[in-house]
């Protein structure tokens, strides 16, 4: 089992930056790929980035290319989402999630980032970008 807790959300002006943290605990957190998702009001969760157990990241949403990056510190069991040049359309609830699967399959990011591939979820953190 894996537990995840996000932090770092808040209010920011356009062009600003935030860094979200996803603290993991439980059984061998370092062996899980972690996906970042966001949910707009009235919409389903969308995958934006993923990072494998070894730190290889992939972007799954073109709107965040060049602005958002993800990294992890396995010694601390924390995954980060660095968000730069934030825009009002980035306003959403942001979630981190641990991938489901076998010992081997849960370590790498899927080709398509869908919520159903991730069985362990944090509570989410609100990010609001306002003028």
Phi, psi and omega in degrees: 000150182227136175242141182227140178225120178271153173206166175106356178289173179161199180259138179210150177277157177305139183090349181278181183229153172217151172237117175270145176242145177233102181273127183249148176211167181114217188272106174050062181303330184295345184266004183254137164288147181235131177253148172251132180231159171221156183227121176272156180306129178076005182242165175276162179294140180239139178278137181242314179216161177216151176224132181283175180297330182269000176100007177279126185250156178219144179256133184239009179219114184298336184290345181253359179300135180080355181238321183250139173222158177231149179211170179215151175239097185292334177295327180260355183058046180231137172246139184245149169236108178268123182240116180245162178048052183294147181238157178305328181286357173275354180299122185185174168267130183253135182234144164252153184210141177267139184287143176276170171126192180283174179306321181279313189287334183281355184272343183241159182279142177285163179293325178239127186272098180242142183303329184293344178277355185240121187257355184234123188233144169279180184276347181091152177221137184278132172241124181234123179249117187228152178273000000 
